[in-house]
Amino acid sequence: MIIGWILLAVAIALEVAATISLRMASVGGSKWWYAGVAGGYFVSFSLLSLTLRTGIPLGVAYGIWAATGVALTALAGRALFKEKLTRKMLLGIGLILVGVLLIELGSSHA
């Protein structure tokens, strides 16, 4: 099942990269950024599908993929684009991390 977690981690990284590419394309960057958007999302969803084939439950895989993607995208926005990251947003990221942990702990005892 370790391969499933590796696939999920790569899927998350590609989803975040695709979202960053979308930001780059939308602020007047090269239109080639759209290739990164389409490719990143396509491969990310494909890897998420492969993750499910390894036996990781849908609720766990999708929950971790979506939540972690949101948290990492917010942090990347701050690091790369100097976007605002308030205390409430940081609290939200913390809650996401707790939620992901609880989803994982809950699935391992089911």
Residue, then its C-alpha position, 0 to 999 in steps of 0.5 A: m500500500i506504500i505505492g498508493w501513498i506515493l502516488l497520492a503524494v505525487a498527485i497532490a504535488l501535480e495538482v498544486a503545480a497545475t494551480i500555480s501554473l494557472r495563476m502564472a497564466s492568468v497574470g499575463g504569463s506565457k500561454w504555455w502555462y496553460a499546458g502545465v495547467a491541463g497536463g498537471y490536472f490530467v496527470s494528477f487525476s490519473l494518479l488519484s485514480l491509480t491511488l484508489r486501485t491500490g486499496i486506499p479508500l475513496g474518502v481518505a484519498y480524495g479528502i487528503w488530496a483535496a485538503t492538502g492541495v488547498a493548504l499547500t496552494a495557500l502556502a505556495g501563494r504566499a511564498l511565490f506571489k506574496e499573497k496575504l496569509t492571515r492568522k485565520m487562514l493559518l488556523g484553517i491550514g492547521l485545522i486541515l492538517v488535523g482533519v487529514l490526520l483524523i481521516e487517516l487515523g479513522s480509516s486505519h481502524a475501520 
